[in-house]
Amino acid sequence: MAAGPSTLVVVNDDPDACEVVARVLELDGHRVVRVSNADAVPAVVHDTGAGAVVLDLVTGGYGANLDALERLRTRSAGPSRGVRVVLVGATAGQALFAWQSGIDGFLLRPFPADLLRSTVADALARGEKERAGFRSGAQRRLLG
C-alpha cells in the first residue's frame, strides 16, 4: 500500500492540540477531519472513508478511546475495516496495552512533528499482512 495523501481523523478534546496535530498532518497533503469526541470516531471514519485515526488517549478518558478502537475493529464491513490507528499516550506503560489492542502506531507525548508525520505515513504504508507482525515486534521491544 502506498502512503500517499489520505483522509485522516484527528481526535482530541483539546481544540488547540487537535488543531496543531491536524495542521502538521496537512503538510503532507492529507485531508484532516477534526473530532473532539471519541464516541463519534467510528461514524466519522465510516462516513469519510478515513485511512487513519490519530487518537489521544486522554480524549474522553482512556476507556472511551479503547471503546472507540474496539468499535472500529469489530465493524464487519465498510471503509472503517482497514483503518490504521495511531494512539498518543502520556506514559510508556500505556504503550504495551495499546499495542495489544491492535493499534498501528504509538506516540509518547510530547513528540516532534516529524515523528508524528512519519508514524502516520508508516501506518498508512503498512500492508494488511504486515500489521500483525509489526504489532508483535513492538510488543516484544517493550517487554525487552
KAJOKA-V51557 format. One record per pair of residues at least 6 apart in sequence whose ideal C-beta (glycine too) atoms are under 8 Angstrom apart, sorted by sequence separation. I is the first residue (numbers start at 1). J is the second residue. D is the distance in Angstrom with one decimal. If there is no record, write none. Layout:
i->I j->J d->D
i->I j->J d->D
This chain:
i->12 j->18 d->4.0
i->26 j->32 d->5.5
i->35 j->41 d->6.2
i->44 j->50 d->7.2
i->59 j->65 d->6.2
i->75 j->81 d->5.9
i->89 j->95 d->6.3
i->11 j->18 d->7.5
i->25 j->32 d->5.3
i->87 j->94 d->7.8
i->99 j->106 d->6.6
i->10 j->18 d->5.6
i->45 j->53 d->6.2
i->57 j->65 d->5.3
i->60 j->68 d->7.9
i->72 j->80 d->5.5
i->98 j->106 d->5.3
i->107 j->115 d->6.5
i->126 j->134 d->6.0
i->12 j->21 d->6.7
i->35 j->44 d->5.5
i->56 j->65 d->7.6
i->89 j->98 d->6.4
i->107 j->116 d->6.4
i->22 j->32 d->4.2
i->55 j->65 d->5.6
i->10 j->21 d->5.0
i->33 j->44 d->6.1
i->72 j->83 d->5.8
i->87 j->98 d->4.8
i->95 j->106 d->4.9
i->10 j->22 d->4.8
i->22 j->34 d->5.4
i->41 j->53 d->6.2
i->94 j->106 d->8.0
i->107 j->119 d->5.9
i->55 j->68 d->6.9
i->72 j->85 d->6.8
i->95 j->108 d->7.1
i->106 j->119 d->8.0
i->41 j->55 d->6.9
i->55 j->69 d->7.2
i->105 j->119 d->4.2
i->10 j->25 d->6.9
i->19 j->34 d->7.1
i->33 j->48 d->5.6
i->105 j->120 d->7.0
i->18 j->34 d->5.1
i->69 j->85 d->6.0
i->87 j->103 d->5.1
i->92 j->108 d->6.2
i->8 j->25 d->5.6
i->18 j->35 d->7.8
i->33 j->50 d->6.8
i->38 j->55 d->6.9
i->85 j->102 d->7.4
i->86 j->103 d->6.9
i->89 j->106 d->6.4
i->91 j->108 d->7.6
i->105 j->122 d->6.7
i->18 j->36 d->6.7
i->69 j->87 d->7.8
i->85 j->103 d->4.8
i->86 j->104 d->6.2
i->87 j->105 d->7.4
i->88 j->106 d->7.8
i->89 j->107 d->7.3
i->90 j->108 d->7.6
i->105 j->123 d->4.6
i->53 j->72 d->7.2
i->85 j->104 d->5.5
i->86 j->105 d->3.8
i->87 j->106 d->5.4
i->88 j->107 d->4.8
i->89 j->108 d->6.0
i->90 j->109 d->5.4
i->104 j->123 d->3.9
i->84 j->104 d->4.2
i->85 j->105 d->7.6
i->86 j->106 d->7.2
i->87 j->107 d->7.4
i->88 j->108 d->8.0
i->89 j->109 d->6.7
i->15 j->36 d->6.9
i->38 j->59 d->5.3
i->39 j->60 d->6.8
i->84 j->105 d->7.4
i->86 j->107 d->6.6
i->88 j->109 d->5.7
i->8 j->30 d->4.9
i->10 j->32 d->5.6
i->37 j->59 d->7.8
i->38 j->60 d->3.9
i->65 j->87 d->7.4
i->104 j->126 d->6.7
i->5 j->28 d->6.5
i->7 j->30 d->7.1
i->8 j->31 d->7.2
i->9 j->32 d->7.6
i->10 j->33 d->7.3
i->13 j->36 d->5.0
i->36 j->59 d->7.5
i->37 j->60 d->6.3
i->88 j->111 d->7.5
i->5 j->29 d->3.6
i->6 j->30 d->5.7
i->7 j->31 d->4.7
i->8 j->32 d->5.1
i->9 j->33 d->5.0
i->10 j->34 d->5.6
i->11 j->35 d->4.7
i->12 j->36 d->7.0
i->13 j->37 d->7.1
i->4 j->29 d->7.6
i->5 j->30 d->5.2
i->6 j->31 d->7.6
i->7 j->32 d->7.8
i->8 j->33 d->7.1
i->10 j->35 d->6.9
i->11 j->36 d->7.5
i->39 j->64 d->6.5
i->5 j->31 d->7.2
i->7 j->33 d->6.8
i->9 j->35 d->5.7
i->11 j->37 d->7.8
i->38 j->64 d->4.5
i->42 j->68 d->6.4
i->11 j->38 d->5.8
i->38 j->65 d->5.0
i->41 j->68 d->4.3
i->45 j->72 d->6.3
i->104 j->131 d->6.3
i->39 j->67 d->7.9
i->25 j->54 d->7.2
i->38 j->67 d->7.5
i->39 j->68 d->6.7
i->42 j->71 d->4.5
i->46 j->75 d->7.3
i->50 j->79 d->7.4
i->73 j->102 d->5.6
i->11 j->41 d->5.8
i->38 j->68 d->4.4
i->41 j->71 d->7.7
i->42 j->72 d->5.5
i->49 j->79 d->4.0
i->50 j->80 d->7.6
i->53 j->83 d->6.1
i->55 j->85 d->6.3
i->57 j->87 d->5.8
i->104 j->134 d->7.4
i->41 j->72 d->6.8
i->48 j->79 d->7.8
i->52 j->83 d->6.3
i->53 j->84 d->7.4
i->55 j->86 d->7.3
i->56 j->87 d->7.7
i->57 j->88 d->6.4
i->70 j->101 d->7.7
i->104 j->135 d->7.6
i->9 j->41 d->6.5
i->46 j->78 d->5.5
i->51 j->83 d->6.6
i->52 j->84 d->4.0
i->53 j->85 d->5.1
i->54 j->86 d->4.9
i->55 j->87 d->5.5
i->56 j->88 d->4.5
i->57 j->89 d->4.8
i->58 j->90 d->6.7
i->62 j->94 d->7.8
i->69 j->101 d->5.8
i->103 j->135 d->7.3
i->106 j->138 d->7.3
i->21 j->54 d->6.0
i->42 j->75 d->6.8
i->46 j->79 d->5.9
i->50 j->83 d->6.1
i->51 j->84 d->6.4
i->52 j->85 d->7.0
i->53 j->86 d->7.2
i->55 j->88 d->7.0
i->57 j->90 d->7.0
i->69 j->102 d->6.9
i->86 j->119 d->5.6
i->102 j->135 d->7.0
i->45 j->79 d->7.0
i->46 j->80 d->4.9
i->52 j->86 d->6.4
i->54 j->88 d->6.8
i->69 j->103 d->7.2
i->86 j->120 d->5.7
i->9 j->44 d->5.5
i->45 j->80 d->4.4
i->66 j->101 d->6.1
i->100 j->135 d->8.0
i->9 j->45 d->5.7
i->84 j->120 d->7.8
i->99 j->135 d->5.3
i->57 j->94 d->6.0
i->86 j->123 d->5.6
i->42 j->80 d->6.3
i->45 j->83 d->5.4
i->85 j->123 d->7.7
i->9 j->48 d->6.9
i->17 j->56 d->7.0
i->84 j->123 d->4.0
i->99 j->138 d->4.9
i->100 j->139 d->6.6
i->84 j->124 d->5.8
i->99 j->139 d->4.8
i->7 j->48 d->5.1
i->9 j->50 d->4.7
i->57 j->98 d->7.4
i->7 j->49 d->6.1
i->8 j->50 d->5.9
i->11 j->53 d->6.4
i->14 j->56 d->7.9
i->84 j->126 d->7.4
i->7 j->50 d->4.6
i->8 j->51 d->6.7
i->9 j->52 d->7.5
i->10 j->53 d->7.8
i->11 j->54 d->6.9
i->13 j->56 d->7.9
i->95 j->138 d->7.8
i->96 j->139 d->6.3
i->99 j->142 d->7.0
i->6 j->50 d->7.3
i->7 j->51 d->6.1
i->8 j->52 d->5.1
i->9 j->53 d->4.6
i->10 j->54 d->4.9
i->11 j->55 d->4.5
i->12 j->56 d->4.5
i->6 j->51 d->3.5
i->8 j->53 d->7.2
i->9 j->54 d->7.3
i->11 j->56 d->6.5
i->13 j->58 d->7.6
i->14 j->59 d->7.9
i->6 j->52 d->6.4
i->8 j->54 d->6.6
i->12 j->58 d->7.8
i->13 j->59 d->4.6
i->82 j->128 d->6.4
i->96 j->142 d->4.8
i->12 j->59 d->5.1
i->13 j->60 d->6.2
i->95 j->142 d->5.8
i->96 j->143 d->7.2
i->11 j->59 d->5.4
i->92 j->142 d->7.8
i->52 j->104 d->7.5
i->56 j->109 d->7.9
i->11 j->65 d->7.8
i->11 j->68 d->7.7
i->54 j->116 d->7.6
i->54 j->120 d->6.6
i->52 j->120 d->5.9
i->52 j->123 d->5.8
i->52 j->124 d->5.7
i->51 j->124 d->5.6
i->24 j->113 d->4.6
i->28 j->117 d->5.9
i->27 j->117 d->7.0
i->30 j->120 d->7.8
i->25 j->116 d->7.1
i->24 j->116 d->5.6
i->25 j->117 d->6.9
i->28 j->120 d->7.8
i->24 j->117 d->6.4
i->28 j->121 d->6.9
i->21 j->116 d->6.7
i->25 j->120 d->6.3
i->8 j->120 d->6.9
i->3 j->121 d->4.5
i->6 j->124 d->5.8
i->3 j->122 d->7.2
i->3 j->124 d->4.3
i->3 j->125 d->3.6
i->1 j->124 d->6.9
i->2 j->125 d->6.7
i->1 j->125 d->5.9
i->1 j->126 d->7.1
i->1 j->127 d->5.2
